[in-house]
């Protein structure tokens, strides 16, 4: 495992929103989860069933307003709030429009919660029945930027200590949120793309881009620059932990290595971990991955 560390912080507030509705979530059996989700990509049966069976935590679906739209986030926390507010990790999922993905996330959510964090995972507009249209890093960024007010409204979170965590597309969302002043203490990503130009290169990439952004050919430069952290490393002013698998076939590790080089030139505070032989979601390295994130965040908690 290759790694190095460095250290600063800045944050800014964002205008808020409000919670429309909360509902408890009941996890399906392992067999049902494998039929309806990609849970096996993220966890084994034993890990899944252990997390689901732990009554120390529960998952809720939260419907909240974002730009006038009803959108959804998962909340994973102890069922009974104590007087002590917990620090929070806002986890940003990968991929485009998704349905119900709680089974895919629960093993990771359980690890982070057991380490002392409440976890909130925005699904973004259009996913899992949410309103609006997912622009994959466009207006849907507001669904992340509007979350601090939701966390404050929950009443059980120490809003001085919010952290950002992102996978793949979610890493791109994290970089944009940091750029735009999300009030986090630090952020971490794995498998994040940092240069959309590389992702849309070639016939297949272009077809994907046009399917997501019908106006892509007319607005190519704006769409790419907004979503590509490699274009604005000087604006990433939070401590960052960048992780990537060396055998990532979806987003080549060069995305993270190039951003790390750019951050180093800007004298930014960041850490880099490359997992030899690991794939896009760092399969078989999940516990180590999340342990590194927890340690990185804990060092930056305000007491």
Buried (B, 14 or more C-beta within 10 A) or exposed (E): EEEEEBEEEEBEEBEBBEBEEEEEBEBBEBEEBBEEBBBBEBBBEEBBBBBBEEEEBBBBBBBBBBBEBBBBBBBBBBEEBEEEBBBBBBBBBBBEBBEBBBBBBBBBBBBBBBBEBBBBBBBBBBBBEBBBEBBBBBBBBBBBBBBBBBBEBBEBBBBEBBBBBBBBBBBBBBBBBBBBBBBBBBBBBBBBBBBBBBBBEEEEBBEBBEEBBEEBEEEBEEBBEBBBBBBBBEBBBBBBBBBBBBEBEEBBBEBBBBBBEBBBEBEBBBBBBBBEEBBBBBBBBBEBBBEBBBEBBBEBBEE
